[in-house]
């Protein structure tokens, strides 16, 4: 070994430990940036473990919204306002049997409620109408509680991801060599989780308010139809009561003569 080689070798040995820590963050798989070629998957991985419950909430929200859309679409196709008018016309003319026949077997919720009331008018008309209307409203409001829960739960999960991401960032502040990479990764995790939670909440909030308004409209339609049915049946029964006493005195007079 020449004196020049001996002089260079210690400098290289001293310099190599200094260069190795700088390369360690990139070589450490814990801080490597995910690169799957899909931006959505990469952001999902960057969001941390909290993204899995957020994913479950999003799948549930999509399933519930689609189910409610198809249910209301089929309900709109089952509406039969012309038959409802025929039922009221039959009741007005005093043909209760024809009104019951027209409302029987219909898939319209208003007609189903009317049929239930017409077939229980001698027992408890108001009670029968209330029970039938309650069943229809319960069907229309199905999964609204789930949607309300998802609207509240999704932002809370995003907030939890924000907190865990910031905690992760602050935990690396003591290590000067890994501080930049780790802190930025934790902040990215916090922001991605927050954005995902808010996005799901916004996605579920609009259909939730729409379906809630549709349930309120259906409830109003049922109440209106039930009130009209009660009034018309009461008028029909009073007319029958007036006709029966009106014939009794004349028959009694003829018998006395």
C-alpha positions as CSV (number, residue, x, y, z in Angstrom):
1,X,0.0,0.0,0.0
2,X,1.4,3.4,-1.0
3,X,1.3,6.4,1.3
4,X,-1.2,8.1,-1.0
5,X,-3.6,5.1,-0.9
6,X,-3.3,5.0,2.9
7,X,-4.1,8.7,3.1
8,X,-7.3,8.4,1.0
9,X,-8.6,5.2,2.6
10,X,-9.3,6.7,6.1
11,X,-11.1,9.7,4.5
12,X,-13.4,7.3,2.6
13,X,-14.1,5.3,5.7
14,X,-15.0,8.4,7.6
15,X,-17.2,9.8,4.8
16,X,-19.2,6.6,4.2
17,X,-21.1,6.6,7.5
18,X,-22.2,10.2,6.9
19,X,-23.6,9.3,3.4
20,X,-25.5,6.2,4.5
21,X,-28.1,7.8,6.8
22,X,-29.1,10.2,4.0
23,X,-30.0,7.2,1.8
24,X,-31.8,5.3,4.5
25,X,-35.2,7.1,4.3
26,X,-35.5,6.2,0.6
27,X,-34.4,2.6,1.3
28,X,-36.7,2.1,4.3
29,X,-39.9,0.5,3.0
30,X,-41.9,2.0,5.9
31,X,-41.5,5.5,4.4
32,X,-41.6,4.5,0.7
33,X,-44.3,6.2,-1.4
34,X,-46.8,3.7,-2.8
35,X,-46.7,3.4,-6.6
36,X,-49.2,0.9,-8.0
37,X,-49.9,2.9,-11.1
38,X,-53.4,3.7,-9.9
39,X,-53.8,7.1,-8.2
40,X,-57.0,6.0,-6.4
41,X,-55.2,2.9,-4.9
42,X,-52.1,5.0,-4.0
43,X,-54.2,7.5,-2.2
44,X,-56.1,4.8,-0.4
45,X,-52.8,3.3,0.8
46,X,-51.5,6.7,1.9
47,X,-54.7,7.3,3.9
48,X,-53.7,4.7,6.4
49,X,-55.6,2.0,8.2
50,X,-58.6,4.3,8.8
51,X,-59.4,4.0,5.1
52,X,-60.7,0.5,5.5
53,X,-63.7,1.4,7.7
54,X,-64.2,4.5,5.4
55,X,-64.3,2.1,2.5
56,X,-66.9,-0.1,4.3
57,X,-69.0,3.0,4.9
58,X,-68.8,4.0,1.3
59,X,-69.9,0.6,0.0
60,X,-72.8,0.6,2.4
61,X,-73.8,4.1,1.3
62,X,-73.7,3.2,-2.4
63,X,-75.8,0.1,-1.8
64,X,-78.4,1.9,0.3
65,X,-78.7,4.8,-2.2
66,X,-79.1,2.4,-5.2
67,X,-81.7,0.3,-3.3
68,X,-83.8,3.4,-2.4
69,X,-83.5,4.8,-6.0
70,X,-84.9,1.6,-7.5
71,X,-87.6,1.3,-4.8
72,X,-88.9,4.8,-5.4
73,X,-88.7,4.3,-9.2
74,X,-90.8,1.2,-9.0
75,X,-93.2,2.9,-6.6
76,X,-93.6,5.8,-9.1
77,X,-94.4,3.2,-11.8
78,X,-97.0,1.6,-9.6
79,X,-98.9,4.8,-8.9
80,X,-102.5,4.7,-10.2
81,X,-104.3,8.1,-9.6
82,X,-107.1,7.3,-12.1
83,X,-108.1,4.3,-10.1
84,X,-108.1,6.4,-6.9
85,X,-110.5,8.8,-8.5
86,X,-112.7,5.8,-9.5
87,X,-112.7,4.6,-5.9
88,X,-113.8,7.9,-4.6
89,X,-116.5,8.2,-7.3
90,X,-117.9,4.8,-6.3
91,X,-118.0,5.8,-2.6
92,X,-119.7,9.0,-3.5
93,X,-122.4,7.2,-5.4
94,X,-122.8,4.8,-2.5
95,X,-121.3,1.7,-4.2
96,X,-119.0,0.6,-1.4
97,X,-118.6,-2.9,-2.9
98,X,-117.4,-1.5,-6.2
99,X,-114.9,0.8,-4.4
100,X,-113.5,-2.2,-2.5
101,X,-113.3,-4.2,-5.7
102,X,-111.4,-1.4,-7.4
103,X,-108.9,-1.0,-4.6
104,X,-108.3,-4.7,-4.1
105,X,-105.0,-6.1,-5.4
106,X,-103.4,-2.7,-6.2
107,X,-99.7,-2.0,-5.6
108,X,-100.4,1.7,-5.1
109,X,-99.8,2.4,-1.4
110,X,-102.8,4.8,-1.2
111,X,-105.1,2.2,-2.7
112,X,-103.8,-0.5,-0.4
113,X,-104.6,1.8,2.6
114,X,-108.0,2.6,1.2
115,X,-108.8,-1.1,0.7
116,X,-107.8,-1.9,4.2
117,X,-110.1,0.8,5.5
118,X,-113.1,-0.2,3.4
119,X,-112.8,-3.8,4.6
120,X,-112.7,-2.8,8.3
121,X,-115.1,0.2,8.3
122,X,-117.6,-1.6,10.5
123,X,-115.0,-2.4,13.2
124,X,-112.7,0.6,13.3
125,X,-112.2,2.6,10.1
126,X,-109.8,5.1,11.6
127,X,-107.7,2.4,13.3
128,X,-107.5,0.4,10.1
129,X,-106.4,3.4,8.1
130,X,-103.8,4.3,10.6
131,X,-102.3,0.8,10.7
132,X,-102.2,0.6,6.9
133,X,-100.7,4.1,6.5
134,X,-98.0,3.3,9.1
135,X,-97.0,0.2,7.2
136,X,-96.7,2.1,4.0
137,X,-94.7,4.9,5.6
138,X,-92.4,2.3,7.3
139,X,-91.7,0.8,3.9
140,X,-91.0,4.1,2.3
141,X,-88.6,5.1,5.2
142,X,-86.6,1.9,5.0
143,X,-82.8,2.5,5.5
144,X,-83.3,6.2,6.2
145,X,-81.8,5.6,9.7
146,X,-78.8,3.8,8.1
147,X,-78.3,6.8,5.7
148,X,-78.5,9.2,8.6
149,X,-75.9,7.2,10.5
150,X,-73.6,7.1,7.5
151,X,-73.8,10.9,7.0
152,X,-72.7,11.4,10.6
153,X,-70.2,8.5,10.8
154,X,-68.2,9.2,7.6
155,X,-66.9,12.7,8.7
156,X,-66.1,11.3,12.2
157,X,-64.0,8.6,10.6
158,X,-62.3,11.2,8.5
159,X,-61.6,13.3,11.6
160,X,-60.2,10.2,13.4
161,X,-57.9,9.7,10.4
162,X,-56.8,13.3,10.7
163,X,-55.9,12.9,14.3
164,X,-54.0,9.6,13.8
165,X,-52.1,11.1,10.8
166,X,-51.1,14.1,12.9
167,X,-50.1,11.9,15.8
168,X,-47.9,9.9,13.4
169,X,-46.3,13.1,12.0
170,X,-45.5,14.5,15.5
171,X,-44.0,11.1,16.6
172,X,-41.2,11.5,14.0
173,X,-40.3,15.1,14.8
174,X,-37.5,14.0,17.2
175,X,-35.7,12.1,14.5
176,X,-34.1,14.8,12.3
177,X,-33.0,12.4,9.6
178,X,-36.6,11.0,9.0
179,X,-38.6,14.1,10.0
180,X,-39.3,15.5,6.5
181,X,-40.5,12.3,4.9
182,X,-42.4,11.0,7.9
183,X,-44.1,14.3,8.7
184,X,-45.3,14.9,5.1
185,X,-46.6,11.3,5.0
186,X,-48.6,11.8,8.2
187,X,-50.0,15.0,6.9
188,X,-51.0,13.3,3.6
189,X,-52.7,10.5,5.6
190,X,-54.7,13.1,7.6
191,X,-55.8,15.1,4.6
192,X,-56.8,12.0,2.5
193,X,-58.8,10.5,5.4
194,X,-60.6,13.8,5.9
195,X,-61.4,14.3,2.2
196,X,-62.7,10.7,1.9
197,X,-64.9,11.0,5.0
198,X,-66.4,14.4,3.8
199,X,-66.9,13.1,0.3
200,X,-68.9,10.1,1.5
201,X,-71.0,12.3,3.8
202,X,-71.8,14.7,0.9
203,X,-72.6,11.8,-1.4
204,X,-75.1,10.3,1.2
205,X,-76.6,13.6,2.4
206,X,-78.2,14.7,-0.8
207,X,-80.1,11.4,-1.4
208,X,-81.0,11.3,2.3
209,X,-82.7,14.7,2.2
210,X,-84.4,13.7,-1.1
211,X,-85.8,10.4,0.2
212,X,-86.9,12.1,3.5
213,X,-88.9,14.6,1.5
214,X,-90.5,11.8,-0.6
215,X,-91.5,10.1,2.6
216,X,-93.1,13.3,3.9
217,X,-95.0,13.7,0.6
218,X,-96.2,10.1,0.8
219,X,-97.4,10.7,4.4
220,X,-99.3,13.8,3.3
221,X,-101.0,11.8,0.4
222,X,-102.0,9.0,2.8
223,X,-103.4,11.4,5.3
224,X,-105.3,13.3,2.7
225,X,-106.8,10.1,1.2
226,X,-107.7,8.8,4.6
227,X,-109.4,12.0,5.6
228,X,-111.4,12.1,2.4
229,X,-112.3,8.4,2.8
230,X,-113.6,9.0,6.4
231,X,-115.6,12.0,5.4
232,X,-117.2,10.3,2.4
233,X,-118.0,7.1,4.3
234,X,-119.5,9.1,7.2
235,X,-121.7,11.1,4.8
236,X,-122.8,7.9,3.2
237,X,-123.7,6.3,6.6
238,X,-125.6,9.4,7.6
239,X,-127.5,9.4,4.4
240,X,-128.5,5.8,5.0
241,X,-129.6,6.6,8.6
242,X,-131.8,9.4,7.3
243,X,-133.4,7.2,4.7
244,X,-134.3,4.5,7.2
245,X,-136.1,6.7,9.7
246,X,-137.8,8.5,6.9
247,X,-139.7,5.4,5.7
248,X,-140.7,4.2,9.2
249,X,-143.3,6.9,10.0
250,X,-145.1,6.4,6.7
251,X,-145.3,2.6,7.1
252,X,-146.5,3.1,10.7
253,X,-149.3,5.5,9.4
254,X,-150.4,3.1,6.8
255,X,-150.6,0.2,9.3
256,X,-152.7,2.4,11.7
257,X,-155.1,3.3,8.9
